[in-house]
Amino acid sequence: MVIVITGASTGIGYQVALKLAAEGNTVFAIARRKSNLEQLEQETLKKKQDAALYILAGDISDEKFLDEVGKEITSKAKSVNVLINNAGMLVNKPFEALTAKDWKDVYATNVFSAVALTQKILPLFTKEVRGHILNISSMGGFQGSAKFAGLSAYSSSKAALVGLTECLAEELKEKNIAVNCLCLGSVQTEMFANAFPSFKAATTSEEMAKFIGGFALDGAKFFNGKIIPVSSTTP
């Protein structure tokens, strides 16, 4: 399969890209941190010498960069089977301390970049093969879940991603594209450590990547428009 994943330079995204490429899929790994992507590339090649992993370093909210992404994919693979919108940003501040820039930055990464990349990738899906758009949200954006002080910008942006998933699932079903959303609980990542510095999550990035990778490949066969909580613990 041909898979595009954002936020691939650290944590869960890094591990998902590594797993899927090592399994023989063609993976386009997108993130801002080029050095981390180069490390991902090296680690992938150690696991699979002929791995088809392509790294693209840049800002997915930048229209010019998105054009480069589209050209790179069509030059290497022609079409896409799976898009994983995984990129995320977290600001941990009391609500009254959040600035307009904080809100804009969080929403630009967590919502608007997913919208922009999805629009760019949509023409690369083919109706003949069922496609899958998988949005990675958080239990912070899952209605009725516990919420935490300092995370209003992050959690509300992830809730927006949940709503976008349900809308796109309806709108894209005629194109034979399933759209689902996984709301992750606590996973020991750099972002999680910044939000909860005194808490150690029971789930590792590698463990969660195994689940997400499998769901990305097979979830479209069984689900569409579903918002699925994936949480053994929520600190």
Contacts in CASP RR format, 6 or more apart in sequence:
PFRMAT RR
TARGET T0000
AUTHOR 0000-0000-0000
METHOD contacts of the structure
MODEL  1
MVIVITGASTGIGYQVALKLAAEGNTVFAIARRKSNLEQLEQETLKKKQD
AALYILAGDISDEKFLDEVGKEITSKAKSVNVLINNAGMLVNKPFEALTA
KDWKDVYATNVFSAVALTQKILPLFTKEVRGHILNISSMGGFQGSAKFAG
LSAYSSSKAALVGLTECLAEELKEKNIAVNCLCLGSVQTEMFANAFPSFK
AATTSEEMAKFIGGFALDGAKFFNGKIIPVSSTTP
1 20 0 8 1.000
1 25 0 8 1.000
1 26 0 8 1.000
1 81 0 8 1.000
1 82 0 8 1.000
1 217 0 8 1.000
2 25 0 8 1.000
2 26 0 8 1.000
2 28 0 8 1.000
2 73 0 8 1.000
2 77 0 8 1.000
2 79 0 8 1.000
2 80 0 8 1.000
2 81 0 8 1.000
2 82 0 8 1.000
3 20 0 8 1.000
3 25 0 8 1.000
3 26 0 8 1.000
3 27 0 8 1.000
3 28 0 8 1.000
3 80 0 8 1.000
3 81 0 8 1.000
3 82 0 8 1.000
3 83 0 8 1.000
3 84 0 8 1.000
3 216 0 8 1.000
4 27 0 8 1.000
4 28 0 8 1.000
4 30 0 8 1.000
4 69 0 8 1.000
4 73 0 8 1.000
4 80 0 8 1.000
4 82 0 8 1.000
4 83 0 8 1.000
4 84 0 8 1.000
4 117 0 8 1.000
4 121 0 8 1.000
5 13 0 8 1.000
5 16 0 8 1.000
5 17 0 8 1.000
5 20 0 8 1.000
5 27 0 8 1.000
5 28 0 8 1.000
5 29 0 8 1.000
5 30 0 8 1.000
5 83 0 8 1.000
5 84 0 8 1.000
5 86 0 8 1.000
6 30 0 8 1.000
6 31 0 8 1.000
6 60 0 8 1.000
6 84 0 8 1.000
6 85 0 8 1.000
6 86 0 8 1.000
6 87 0 8 1.000
6 113 0 8 1.000
6 114 0 8 1.000
6 117 0 8 1.000
7 13 0 8 1.000
7 14 0 8 1.000
7 30 0 8 1.000
7 31 0 8 1.000
7 86 0 8 1.000
7 87 0 8 1.000
7 88 0 8 1.000
8 14 0 8 1.000
8 16 0 8 1.000
8 17 0 8 1.000
8 29 0 8 1.000
8 30 0 8 1.000
8 31 0 8 1.000
8 37 0 8 1.000
8 40 0 8 1.000
8 55 0 8 1.000
8 86 0 8 1.000
9 29 0 8 1.000
9 31 0 8 1.000
9 32 0 8 1.000
9 33 0 8 1.000
9 36 0 8 1.000
9 37 0 8 1.000
9 40 0 8 1.000
10 31 0 8 1.000
10 33 0 8 1.000
10 36 0 8 1.000
10 189 0 8 1.000
10 190 0 8 1.000
10 191 0 8 1.000
11 189 0 8 1.000
11 190 0 8 1.000
11 191 0 8 1.000
11 205 0 8 1.000
12 86 0 8 1.000
12 136 0 8 1.000
12 184 0 8 1.000
12 187 0 8 1.000
12 189 0 8 1.000
12 205 0 8 1.000
12 208 0 8 1.000
12 209 0 8 1.000
12 212 0 8 1.000
13 84 0 8 1.000
13 86 0 8 1.000
13 205 0 8 1.000
13 209 0 8 1.000
14 36 0 8 1.000
14 40 0 8 1.000
14 205 0 8 1.000
15 205 0 8 1.000
15 206 0 8 1.000
15 208 0 8 1.000
15 209 0 8 1.000
16 84 0 8 1.000
16 86 0 8 1.000
16 209 0 8 1.000
16 212 0 8 1.000
16 213 0 8 1.000
16 216 0 8 1.000
17 27 0 8 1.000
17 29 0 8 1.000
17 40 0 8 1.000
17 44 0 8 1.000
17 53 0 8 1.000
18 40 0 8 1.000
18 43 0 8 1.000
18 44 0 8 1.000
18 47 0 8 1.000
18 209 0 8 1.000
19 209 0 8 1.000
19 210 0 8 1.000
19 213 0 8 1.000
20 27 0 8 1.000
20 213 0 8 1.000
20 216 0 8 1.000
20 217 0 8 1.000
21 27 0 8 1.000
21 29 0 8 1.000
21 44 0 8 1.000
21 48 0 8 1.000
21 51 0 8 1.000
21 52 0 8 1.000
21 53 0 8 1.000
22 44 0 8 1.000
22 47 0 8 1.000
22 48 0 8 1.000
22 51 0 8 1.000
24 48 0 8 1.000
24 51 0 8 1.000
24 52 0 8 1.000
25 52 0 8 1.000
25 217 0 8 1.000
26 52 0 8 1.000
26 54 0 8 1.000
26 76 0 8 1.000
26 77 0 8 1.000
27 51 0 8 1.000
27 52 0 8 1.000
27 53 0 8 1.000
27 54 0 8 1.000
28 54 0 8 1.000
28 56 0 8 1.000
28 69 0 8 1.000
28 72 0 8 1.000
28 73 0 8 1.000
28 76 0 8 1.000
28 77 0 8 1.000
29 37 0 8 1.000
29 40 0 8 1.000
29 41 0 8 1.000
29 53 0 8 1.000
29 54 0 8 1.000
29 55 0 8 1.000
29 56 0 8 1.000
30 55 0 8 1.000
30 56 0 8 1.000
30 57 0 8 1.000
30 58 0 8 1.000
30 60 0 8 1.000
30 69 0 8 1.000
30 87 0 8 1.000
30 117 0 8 1.000
31 37 0 8 1.000
31 57 0 8 1.000
31 58 0 8 1.000
31 87 0 8 1.000
32 57 0 8 1.000
32 58 0 8 1.000
32 59 0 8 1.000
33 57 0 8 1.000
34 55 0 8 1.000
34 57 0 8 1.000
34 58 0 8 1.000
37 55 0 8 1.000
37 56 0 8 1.000
37 57 0 8 1.000
38 55 0 8 1.000
40 53 0 8 1.000
40 55 0 8 1.000
41 53 0 8 1.000
41 55 0 8 1.000
44 51 0 8 1.000
44 53 0 8 1.000
45 51 0 8 1.000
45 53 0 8 1.000
52 76 0 8 1.000
54 72 0 8 1.000
54 76 0 8 1.000
56 65 0 8 1.000
56 68 0 8 1.000
56 69 0 8 1.000
56 72 0 8 1.000
58 65 0 8 1.000
59 65 0 8 1.000
59 113 0 8 1.000
60 66 0 8 1.000
60 69 0 8 1.000
60 87 0 8 1.000
60 113 0 8 1.000
60 116 0 8 1.000
60 117 0 8 1.000
61 108 0 8 1.000
61 109 0 8 1.000
61 112 0 8 1.000
61 113 0 8 1.000
61 116 0 8 1.000
63 116 0 8 1.000
66 116 0 8 1.000
66 117 0 8 1.000
66 120 0 8 1.000
67 120 0 8 1.000
69 117 0 8 1.000
69 120 0 8 1.000
70 120 0 8 1.000
70 121 0 8 1.000
70 124 0 8 1.000
73 80 0 8 1.000
73 121 0 8 1.000
73 124 0 8 1.000
74 124 0 8 1.000
78 124 0 8 1.000
79 124 0 8 1.000
79 125 0 8 1.000
79 126 0 8 1.000
79 129 0 8 1.000
80 121 0 8 1.000
80 124 0 8 1.000
80 125 0 8 1.000
80 131 0 8 1.000
81 125 0 8 1.000
81 129 0 8 1.000
81 131 0 8 1.000
81 132 0 8 1.000
82 131 0 8 1.000
82 132 0 8 1.000
82 133 0 8 1.000
82 134 0 8 1.000
82 216 0 8 1.000
82 217 0 8 1.000
83 117 0 8 1.000
83 118 0 8 1.000
83 121 0 8 1.000
83 132 0 8 1.000
83 133 0 8 1.000
83 134 0 8 1.000
84 134 0 8 1.000
84 136 0 8 1.000
84 212 0 8 1.000
84 216 0 8 1.000
85 113 0 8 1.000
85 114 0 8 1.000
85 117 0 8 1.000
85 118 0 8 1.000
85 133 0 8 1.000
85 134 0 8 1.000
85 135 0 8 1.000
85 136 0 8 1.000
85 161 0 8 1.000
86 136 0 8 1.000
87 109 0 8 1.000
87 110 0 8 1.000
87 113 0 8 1.000
87 114 0 8 1.000
88 109 0 8 1.000
88 110 0 8 1.000
88 191 0 8 1.000
89 105 0 8 1.000
89 106 0 8 1.000
89 108 0 8 1.000
89 109 0 8 1.000
89 110 0 8 1.000
89 154 0 8 1.000
90 106 0 8 1.000
90 151 0 8 1.000
90 154 0 8 1.000
90 191 0 8 1.000
90 194 0 8 1.000
90 195 0 8 1.000
91 98 0 8 1.000
91 102 0 8 1.000
91 105 0 8 1.000
91 106 0 8 1.000
91 153 0 8 1.000
91 154 0 8 1.000
92 150 0 8 1.000
92 151 0 8 1.000
92 154 0 8 1.000
92 194 0 8 1.000
92 195 0 8 1.000
93 102 0 8 1.000
93 150 0 8 1.000
93 153 0 8 1.000
94 149 0 8 1.000
94 150 0 8 1.000
95 150 0 8 1.000
95 152 0 8 1.000
98 152 0 8 1.000
98 153 0 8 1.000
102 153 0 8 1.000
103 153 0 8 1.000
106 153 0 8 1.000
106 154 0 8 1.000
106 157 0 8 1.000
107 153 0 8 1.000
107 157 0 8 1.000
107 160 0 8 1.000
110 154 0 8 1.000
110 157 0 8 1.000
110 158 0 8 1.000
110 160 0 8 1.000
110 161 0 8 1.000
111 157 0 8 1.000
111 160 0 8 1.000
111 161 0 8 1.000
111 164 0 8 1.000
114 135 0 8 1.000
114 161 0 8 1.000
114 164 0 8 1.000
115 164 0 8 1.000
118 133 0 8 1.000
118 168 0 8 1.000
122 172 0 8 1.000
122 175 0 8 1.000
122 177 0 8 1.000
125 131 0 8 1.000
125 175 0 8 1.000
125 176 0 8 1.000
125 177 0 8 1.000
127 175 0 8 1.000
127 176 0 8 1.000
128 176 0 8 1.000
129 176 0 8 1.000
130 176 0 8 1.000
130 177 0 8 1.000
130 178 0 8 1.000
130 220 0 8 1.000
130 221 0 8 1.000
131 176 0 8 1.000
131 177 0 8 1.000
131 178 0 8 1.000
131 220 0 8 1.000
132 177 0 8 1.000
132 178 0 8 1.000
132 179 0 8 1.000
132 180 0 8 1.000
132 216 0 8 1.000
132 217 0 8 1.000
132 219 0 8 1.000
132 220 0 8 1.000
133 168 0 8 1.000
133 172 0 8 1.000
133 177 0 8 1.000
133 178 0 8 1.000
133 179 0 8 1.000
133 180 0 8 1.000
134 179 0 8 1.000
134 180 0 8 1.000
134 181 0 8 1.000
134 182 0 8 1.000
134 212 0 8 1.000
134 215 0 8 1.000
134 216 0 8 1.000
135 161 0 8 1.000
135 162 0 8 1.000
135 164 0 8 1.000
135 165 0 8 1.000
135 179 0 8 1.000
135 180 0 8 1.000
135 181 0 8 1.000
135 182 0 8 1.000
136 181 0 8 1.000
136 182 0 8 1.000
136 184 0 8 1.000
136 212 0 8 1.000
137 158 0 8 1.000
137 159 0 8 1.000
137 161 0 8 1.000
137 162 0 8 1.000
137 165 0 8 1.000
137 181 0 8 1.000
137 182 0 8 1.000
137 183 0 8 1.000
137 184 0 8 1.000
137 227 0 8 1.000
138 154 0 8 1.000
138 155 0 8 1.000
138 158 0 8 1.000
138 183 0 8 1.000
138 184 0 8 1.000
138 185 0 8 1.000
139 145 0 8 1.000
139 146 0 8 1.000
139 183 0 8 1.000
139 184 0 8 1.000
139 185 0 8 1.000
139 229 0 8 1.000
139 231 0 8 1.000
139 234 0 8 1.000
140 146 0 8 1.000
140 147 0 8 1.000
140 148 0 8 1.000
140 151 0 8 1.000
140 154 0 8 1.000
140 155 0 8 1.000
140 158 0 8 1.000
140 159 0 8 1.000
140 183 0 8 1.000
140 234 0 8 1.000
141 155 0 8 1.000
141 156 0 8 1.000
141 158 0 8 1.000
141 159 0 8 1.000
141 161 0 8 1.000
141 162 0 8 1.000
141 183 0 8 1.000
142 159 0 8 1.000
142 162 0 8 1.000
142 183 0 8 1.000
142 227 0 8 1.000
142 229 0 8 1.000
143 159 0 8 1.000
143 162 0 8 1.000
145 183 0 8 1.000
145 229 0 8 1.000
145 231 0 8 1.000
145 234 0 8 1.000
146 234 0 8 1.000
147 155 0 8 1.000
148 155 0 8 1.000
148 195 0 8 1.000
148 235 0 8 1.000
151 195 0 8 1.000
154 195 0 8 1.000
158 183 0 8 1.000
161 181 0 8 1.000
162 181 0 8 1.000
162 183 0 8 1.000
162 227 0 8 1.000
165 179 0 8 1.000
165 180 0 8 1.000
165 181 0 8 1.000
165 225 0 8 1.000
165 227 0 8 1.000
166 225 0 8 1.000
166 227 0 8 1.000
168 179 0 8 1.000
169 178 0 8 1.000
169 179 0 8 1.000
169 180 0 8 1.000
169 224 0 8 1.000
169 225 0 8 1.000
169 226 0 8 1.000
170 225 0 8 1.000
172 179 0 8 1.000
173 224 0 8 1.000
177 220 0 8 1.000
178 219 0 8 1.000
178 220 0 8 1.000
178 223 0 8 1.000
178 224 0 8 1.000
178 225 0 8 1.000
179 224 0 8 1.000
179 225 0 8 1.000
180 215 0 8 1.000
180 219 0 8 1.000
180 220 0 8 1.000
180 223 0 8 1.000
180 224 0 8 1.000
180 225 0 8 1.000
180 226 0 8 1.000
180 227 0 8 1.000
180 228 0 8 1.000
181 225 0 8 1.000
181 226 0 8 1.000
181 227 0 8 1.000
181 228 0 8 1.000
182 212 0 8 1.000
182 215 0 8 1.000
182 228 0 8 1.000
182 230 0 8 1.000
183 227 0 8 1.000
183 228 0 8 1.000
183 229 0 8 1.000
183 230 0 8 1.000
183 231 0 8 1.000
184 208 0 8 1.000
184 230 0 8 1.000
184 231 0 8 1.000
185 203 0 8 1.000
185 229 0 8 1.000
185 230 0 8 1.000
185 231 0 8 1.000
185 232 0 8 1.000
185 233 0 8 1.000
185 234 0 8 1.000
186 192 0 8 1.000
186 196 0 8 1.000
186 199 0 8 1.000
186 201 0 8 1.000
186 202 0 8 1.000
186 203 0 8 1.000
186 231 0 8 1.000
186 232 0 8 1.000
186 233 0 8 1.000
186 234 0 8 1.000
186 235 0 8 1.000
187 201 0 8 1.000
187 203 0 8 1.000
187 204 0 8 1.000
187 205 0 8 1.000
187 207 0 8 1.000
187 208 0 8 1.000
188 200 0 8 1.000
188 201 0 8 1.000
188 203 0 8 1.000
188 204 0 8 1.000
188 205 0 8 1.000
189 205 0 8 1.000
192 201 0 8 1.000
196 235 0 8 1.000
199 235 0 8 1.000
201 233 0 8 1.000
201 235 0 8 1.000
202 232 0 8 1.000
202 233 0 8 1.000
203 232 0 8 1.000
203 233 0 8 1.000
208 230 0 8 1.000
211 230 0 8 1.000
END
